[in-house]
Amino acid sequence: MSKTVGRAPGKSMIVIGAGIAGLSAGCYAQMNGYRSRIYEMHTRPGGLCTAWQRKGYTIDYCIHWLTGSKPGGSMYRLWEEIGLVQGVELVDLDEFYRYEGEDGRTVVVYRDLDRTERHLCELSPADAPLLREFFGAARKMVGKDMMADVPLREAMGPLAGLSLLPRMLPYLRPMRKWGRLTLDEVAGRFHDPLLAEAFRAMWPLQSSAFFMVVTFAMLHEGSAGYPIGGSLPLAKNVERRYLELGGEVDYGARVDEILVEGGRAVGVRLADRSEERADVVVSAADGHATIYGMLGGRYVGEVHRDLYERGVLPLFTSIIFIGVGVDRDFSDQPQIVTGINLLLAEAFEFGGRAYDRVQVRIQNFDATLAPQGKTVITCMLEADEPYWNHLRADDRERYEVEKQGVAYAVVATLDRRYPGLAAQVEMTDVSTPATLVRYTGNWQGSFEGWLPTPEWLVKTVPRTLPGLDGFWMVGQWVAPGGGLPSGPMSARQVQQLICKRDGVKFRTSVA
């Protein structure tokens, strides 16, 4: 039975994609009385928020920390609305990141801001002024709400913006200082090469440093916890919430075309050539595939042309993702949110990229991901998407050989760092950009969409397209910075716009 809330307008909605953004769009549609149906090309929910099993080990592709995991904030309220945190145990680890230098020193970023500042100042006294300024800005952000519930300007009343000013004020000064700088520019101000290397390896270089300031603040206040069980249970939670609200999902149903009549989106044509009609169409699918594939490039605005054709905003890179199952519990090792950045035992090159380091995440903080007494280790390497896609298409045998070469190099590095590990390896698995494109369709194999650069810190990507009525987009392709929060935030904002257009009071509820 549907558990809709508010005045039901009796209108139907089609949502393309059952990732977190699409499921969120469906949840908010149902809460407001719209009859929604999601079409998903894959066989299960989650999109990029996913995991898979190999030989009893769970390889988690997505979650490192959950933004807004502390109850009471606006982001946590959104997680409650879509059911994501229902029954989930959230833990706050003491360490966020480690970087092991060639000179034997190690940079450690703790969850506690004071501890991190002291440690880094001891490593490099010459950099103490910059470090104190940076972490001082993070302290000022501690306890400040993310404003995840703020609607888009188009959905606000004439005076609504004024009421938001008190909530915005704490952000203004840190944004003016750190929002204008890239992480690369901040790293370039360090005197100690080790600190510069560590900061550059921690986050995409072209990202605004303000996002790191906010992340450190959330870690300190306990609002960036890890959900035990990882990604897939979160996705299933949101799917359950959507179905309980009365929504419907068709899996294995790829949308090939968005149907348009008289300048209005009226439905979709599926890969099997069947057609489905609705009053509203919302795409939570890949942005490029939506605009240039399903809509044939007929409704491209200048902002989207800048993004997709002129390349004014860089993408999060493609990645190779390696999973290693080890017969060792690693209880003697620290529990670290994002893991340790290590030198490779031997540098190697694939697809025009040279590698001398790897980010290693020992998941000894989540016993649900491996058999008792054993551990999953995951590693990420930046990758060239065209190389891996072409290799898979043209020479599958060589493709598999090169994947195994990557796994061998990673295991060799782990064995050097943790002697005896190679003999304890029970499973290796390698996902390439070609894997990502095959399962999610993400443009250029980017795993998180647009980078949040300083120029786009306060800009938004339009949720609509010029000349096309009855159509909206949600998800990471309309929200630079990506990540899980972009799903419910953009879906909630779009539903507010839809409700305003239809004269329906926007309502929400929690699971």
C-alpha positions in Angstrom: 0.0 0.0 0.0 1.3 3.4 -0.9 2.3 5.7 2.1 2.2 8.9 0.2 2.1 12.2 2.0 0.5 15.5 1.1 -2.0 16.2 -1.7 -1.7 13.7 -4.5 -2.0 15.4 -7.9 -2.6 12.0 -9.6 0.3 12.5 -11.9 2.7 9.9 -13.1 6.5 10.0 -13.2 9.2 8.0 -14.9 12.7 8.0 -13.3 15.6 6.7 -15.3 18.2 4.9 -13.1 18.0 3.2 -9.7 21.2 4.6 -8.2 20.9 6.6 -5.0 19.8 9.7 -7.0 17.1 7.8 -8.9 15.8 6.0 -5.8 15.8 9.3 -4.0 13.8 10.9 -6.8 11.3 8.1 -6.6 11.0 8.4 -2.8 10.3 12.2 -2.9 7.8 11.7 -5.8 5.9 9.1 -3.7 6.0 11.3 -0.6 4.2 14.0 -2.6 1.6 11.8 -4.2 3.2 11.2 -7.7 2.9 7.7 -9.1 6.5 6.8 -10.0 8.3 4.0 -11.7 12.0 3.6 -12.0 13.7 1.9 -15.0 17.2 0.6 -14.3 19.5 -1.1 -16.9 21.3 -3.1 -14.2 19.9 -6.0 -12.2 20.1 -4.4 -8.8 19.9 -1.0 -7.1 22.7 1.4 -6.2 24.5 2.4 -9.3 27.9 3.4 -8.2 26.9 2.7 -4.5 27.6 -1.0 -4.9 29.7 -4.0 -3.9 30.2 -7.5 -5.1 31.3 -10.9 -3.7 34.4 -12.9 -4.7 35.2 -16.2 -2.9 33.4 -15.1 0.3 34.9 -11.6 0.4 32.9 -8.5 -0.3 34.6 -5.9 -2.5 33.0 -2.5 -1.7 33.3 0.0 -4.5 31.9 3.1 -3.0 31.6 4.1 0.6 34.6 5.5 2.6 32.6 7.8 4.9 29.0 9.0 5.0 28.7 12.8 4.9 26.3 14.1 7.5 26.3 10.9 9.6 25.6 12.7 12.9 21.9 12.8 13.9 20.4 16.2 14.1 21.8 17.9 11.0 20.0 18.6 7.8 22.0 16.0 5.8 21.1 13.3 8.4 17.4 14.3 8.0 17.7 13.6 4.2 19.3 10.2 4.9 16.3 9.5 7.2 13.8 10.7 4.5 15.2 8.2 2.0 15.7 5.5 4.6 19.4 5.1 3.9 20.5 5.1 7.6 17.7 2.9 8.9 19.2 0.1 11.1 22.8 1.1 10.1 25.6 1.1 12.6 27.8 4.1 12.0 31.4 4.2 13.5 33.9 7.0 13.7 37.5 5.9 13.1 40.4 7.8 14.7 42.5 8.1 11.6 41.5 9.5 8.2 44.6 9.2 6.0 48.2 8.2 6.0 51.0 8.9 3.6 54.3 7.1 3.9 57.2 9.1 2.5 60.4 7.8 0.8 62.4 9.4 3.7 60.8 7.1 6.3 58.5 9.8 7.7 54.7 9.3 7.8 52.0 12.0 7.5 48.9 11.1 9.6 45.6 12.9 9.4 43.5 12.1 12.4 39.8 12.7 12.9 40.7 15.1 15.7 41.8 18.5 14.3 44.0 19.4 17.3 45.9 16.1 17.1 46.4 16.5 13.4 47.7 20.0 13.7 50.1 19.1 16.4 51.5 16.1 14.5 52.0 18.1 11.2 53.6 21.0 13.0 56.0 18.7 14.7 56.8 17.1 11.3 57.4 20.6 9.8 57.8 23.5 12.2 58.4 25.8 9.2 54.8 25.1 8.0 53.2 25.7 11.4 51.7 29.1 10.4 49.9 27.7 7.3 48.8 24.6 9.1 47.3 26.6 12.0 45.5 28.8 9.6 44.1 25.9 7.6 43.0 23.8 10.6 41.7 27.0 12.3 39.3 27.5 9.4 38.2 23.9 9.9 37.5 24.4 13.6 35.3 27.4 12.7 33.2 25.1 10.6 32.7 22.4 13.3 29.0 22.2 14.2 27.8 24.3 11.3 24.9 22.7 9.4 25.4 21.6 5.8 22.2 23.3 4.7 21.4 20.1 2.7 17.7 21.0 2.9 17.9 24.4 1.1 15.8 24.4 -2.1 16.9 25.9 -5.4 16.3 29.6 -5.9 13.5 28.9 -8.4 11.6 27.0 -5.7 11.9 29.7 -3.1 9.4 32.5 -2.2 10.5 36.1 -2.6 11.7 36.5 1.0 13.0 32.9 1.5 16.6 33.9 0.7 16.7 36.4 3.5 15.7 33.8 6.1 18.7 31.7 5.1 21.3 34.4 5.7 21.9 33.4 9.4 22.7 29.9 8.3 25.0 31.0 5.5 27.1 33.5 7.5 29.5 30.9 9.1 30.4 29.8 5.6 31.3 33.2 4.1 34.7 33.9 5.5 36.2 30.3 5.0 34.8 30.3 1.5 36.4 33.6 0.6 39.7 32.4 1.9 39.9 28.7 1.0 37.2 28.5 -1.7 39.3 30.4 -4.1 42.3 28.1 -3.8 42.8 24.7 -5.3 44.2 21.9 -3.2 47.3 22.0 -5.5 47.8 25.7 -4.7 47.5 25.1 -1.0 50.0 22.2 -1.2 52.4 24.4 -3.1 52.7 26.7 -0.1 54.2 24.1 2.1 58.0 24.3 2.8 58.3 20.5 3.5 58.0 18.5 0.3 56.5 15.6 2.2 53.5 17.6 3.4 53.1 18.9 -0.2 53.2 15.4 -1.6 50.7 14.1 1.1 48.2 16.8 0.5 48.4 16.5 -3.3 47.7 12.7 -3.0 44.8 13.1 -0.6 42.3 14.9 -2.9 42.0 15.8 -6.6 44.4 18.7 -7.3 41.9 21.0 -9.0 39.3 20.7 -6.3 38.5 23.7 -4.1 40.4 23.5 -0.8 37.2 24.6 0.9 35.8 21.1 0.5 38.7 19.7 2.4 38.2 22.3 5.2 34.5 21.1 5.5 35.5 17.5 5.4 37.9 17.9 8.3 35.3 19.8 10.3 32.8 17.0 9.8 35.3 14.3 10.8 36.1 16.2 14.0 32.5 16.5 15.0 31.7 12.9 14.2 29.6 13.6 11.1 31.6 11.6 8.6 31.2 8.1 10.0 31.6 4.7 8.3 28.5 2.6 7.9 29.2 -1.0 8.9 28.3 -3.3 6.0 29.4 -0.8 3.4 27.6 0.4 0.2 25.2 -2.2 -0.9 23.1 -2.4 2.3 22.7 1.4 2.0 21.4 1.1 -1.6 19.0 -1.7 -0.5 17.8 0.4 2.3 16.8 3.2 -0.1 15.2 0.7 -2.5 13.2 -0.7 0.5 12.0 2.8 1.4 11.0 3.5 -2.1 9.0 0.3 -2.5 7.3 0.8 0.9 6.2 4.2 -0.3 4.4 2.5 -3.2 7.0 3.0 -6.0 7.9 0.4 -8.6 11.2 -0.6 -10.2 11.9 -2.4 -13.4 15.4 -3.9 -13.5 17.2 -5.0 -16.6 15.2 -2.2 -18.4 17.6 0.0 -20.4 16.1 3.3 -21.6 17.3 4.1 -25.1 15.2 7.2 -25.8 13.3 9.9 -24.0 10.1 10.5 -26.0 9.2 14.1 -26.7 6.0 15.5 -28.2 5.4 19.2 -28.8 8.4 20.2 -26.8 7.4 18.1 -23.8 8.9 14.8 -22.4 6.1 12.3 -22.4 7.8 9.0 -21.7 10.6 6.6 -22.6 11.4 4.0 -25.2 13.2 0.9 -23.8 15.9 -1.3 -25.4 13.2 -3.9 -26.2 11.4 -1.1 -28.2 8.5 -0.9 -25.8 7.2 2.5 -24.8 6.1 3.8 -21.4 4.3 7.1 -20.9 4.2 9.5 -17.9 3.4 13.1 -17.1 7.0 13.8 -15.8 10.3 12.3 -16.8 13.3 12.6 -14.4 16.8 11.3 -15.5 19.2 10.1 -12.8 21.3 8.4 -15.4 24.6 9.6 -16.8 24.4 13.2 -17.9 26.1 12.8 -21.3 24.1 9.7 -22.2 20.9 11.5 -21.2 21.5 14.7 -23.1 23.3 13.4 -26.2 22.0 9.9 -26.3 18.4 9.6 -25.0 17.6 13.1 -26.2 19.8 13.0 -29.3 21.5 16.3 -28.5 18.4 18.4 -29.4 18.1 20.3 -26.1 21.6 21.4 -25.1 21.9 24.6 -23.1 25.1 26.7 -23.0 26.1 25.5 -19.5 25.9 21.9 -20.6 27.7 22.7 -23.9 30.4 24.3 -21.8 30.7 21.2 -19.6 30.4 18.4 -22.2 31.8 20.0 -25.3 34.1 22.7 -24.2 35.5 21.0 -21.1 35.3 24.0 -18.8 35.1 21.8 -15.7 37.3 18.8 -15.1 36.0 15.4 -14.2 36.9 13.1 -11.4 39.3 10.6 -13.0 38.6 7.1 -14.1 40.0 4.4 -11.7 41.3 0.9 -11.5 39.9 -0.7 -8.4 41.6 -3.7 -6.9 40.2 -6.0 -4.3 42.5 -8.4 -2.4 41.2 -11.1 0.1 43.8 -12.0 2.7 43.8 -14.7 5.3 45.0 -12.3 8.0 42.9 -10.2 10.5 45.2 -7.1 10.5 44.1 -6.4 14.1 47.6 -5.0 14.7 47.1 -2.3 12.1 45.4 1.1 12.6 41.9 1.5 11.3 42.0 4.3 8.7 39.0 5.8 6.8 40.7 6.3 3.4 43.8 4.1 4.0 47.5 4.4 3.4 49.3 5.8 0.4 52.3 3.5 -0.3 55.2 3.4 -2.7 54.9 0.5 -5.1 57.4 -2.3 -4.8 58.2 -1.7 -8.4 56.9 1.1 -10.6 54.9 0.1 -13.6 53.1 1.6 -16.6 49.8 0.7 -18.2 47.9 2.6 -20.9 50.2 5.6 -21.0 50.1 6.1 -17.2 53.1 5.5 -14.9 52.4 4.4 -11.4 54.8 4.6 -8.4 52.2 4.8 -5.6 49.0 3.1 -4.6 46.2 4.0 -2.1 45.7 1.0 0.1 42.6 0.6 2.4 42.8 -2.3 4.9 39.2 -2.9 5.9 39.9 -4.3 9.3 37.2 -2.0 10.7 34.3 -4.0 9.1 34.1 -7.7 9.9 31.1 -8.1 7.7 33.2 -7.9 4.5 35.3 -11.0 5.0 35.2 -14.4 6.6 36.1 -14.5 10.3 39.8 -13.8 10.9 40.3 -12.6 7.3 40.4 -9.1 5.7 39.5 -7.3 2.4 42.1 -4.8 1.1 41.0 -2.4 -1.6 43.3 -0.2 -3.7 42.7 2.6 -6.2 44.7 3.8 -9.1 43.9 6.6 -11.5 43.4 5.2 -15.1 42.9 6.1 -18.7 39.4 5.2 -19.7 39.8 5.1 -23.5 42.8 2.7 -23.2 40.9 0.2 -21.1 37.7 0.4 -23.0 39.5 -0.1 -26.4 41.7 -2.9 -24.9 38.6 -4.8 -23.7 36.8 -4.4 -27.0 39.8 -5.3 -29.2 41.8 -7.9 -27.3 40.0 -9.5 -24.4 42.9 -11.9 -23.7 45.4 -9.1 -23.3 42.9 -7.1 -21.3 42.7 -9.9 -18.7 46.5 -10.3 -18.7 47.0 -6.6 -17.9 44.4 -6.7 -15.2 46.3 -9.6 -13.6 49.5 -7.5 -14.0 48.0 -4.8 -11.9 46.9 -7.2 -9.3 50.4 -8.7 -9.2 52.0 -5.3 -8.7 49.7 -4.4 -5.9 50.1 -7.7 -4.1 53.9 -7.4 -4.4 53.7 -3.9 -2.8 51.5 -5.2 0.0 53.9 -8.1 0.6 56.8 -5.8 1.0 54.9 -3.6 3.4 53.3 -6.6 5.3 55.8 -9.5 5.0 54.2 -12.8 4.3 51.0 -11.4 2.8 51.5 -12.8 -0.7 51.2 -16.4 0.6 48.0 -15.4 2.4 46.2 -14.0 -0.6 43.0 -16.0 -1.4 41.4 -13.7 -3.9 42.2 -10.8 -6.2 39.7 -8.9 -8.3 40.4 -5.9 -10.7 37.7 -3.5 -11.9 38.8 -1.1 -14.7 37.2 1.9 -16.3 35.7 -0.4 -18.9 33.9 -2.2 -16.0 32.5 1.0 -14.8 31.2 2.1 -18.2 29.7 -1.3 -18.8 27.7 -1.3 -15.6 26.8 2.3 -15.1 27.4 4.1 -18.4 29.3 6.9 -16.7 30.8 9.3 -19.2 34.5 8.9 -19.7 34.5 6.4 -16.9 34.4 9.1 -14.3 33.3 7.6 -11.0 32.0 10.9 -9.4 31.2 13.4 -12.1 32.5 17.0 -12.0 35.3 18.2 -9.8 34.3 21.0 -7.4 36.7 23.6 -8.6 36.9 27.1 -7.1 35.2 28.6 -10.2 32.2 26.3 -9.6 32.0 26.5 -5.8 28.8 28.6 -6.0 27.6 27.7 -9.5 24.9 25.2 -10.2 24.3 22.9 -13.2 20.8 23.4 -14.6 18.4 20.6 -13.7 16.3 21.3 -16.9 17.1 21.7 -20.6 16.1 24.6 -22.8 13.0 24.0 -24.9 12.0 20.8 -23.1 9.1 20.8 -20.6 8.2 18.1 -18.2 11.8 16.9 -17.8 14.4 17.2 -15.0 17.8 15.7 -14.1 19.2 14.7 -10.7 22.4 13.2 -9.4 26.1 13.8 -9.6 26.0 15.2 -13.1 24.1 18.3 -11.9 26.0 18.7 -8.6 29.8 19.2 -8.9 31.5 17.3 -6.1 29.4 14.3 -6.6 29.3 11.7 -3.8 26.2 10.2 -2.1 24.8 13.5 -0.9 24.3 14.8 -4.4 21.6 12.1 -4.8 19.0 13.0 -2.2 19.9 16.7 -2.3 19.3 17.2 -6.0 16.3 14.8 -6.0 14.7 16.8 -3.2 15.3 20.1 -4.9 13.8 18.8 -8.2 10.7 17.5 -6.5 10.3 20.9 -4.9 10.4 22.5 -8.3 7.9 19.9 -9.7 5.5 20.5 -6.7 5.7 24.3 -7.2 4.9 24.0 -10.9 1.9 21.8 -10.1 0.7 23.9 -7.1 1.4 21.0 -4.7 2.7 21.7 -1.2 6.0 19.9 -0.9 6.0 17.3 2.0 8.5 14.8 3.4 8.5 12.1 6.0 11.2 9.9 7.5 11.4 6.1 7.4 
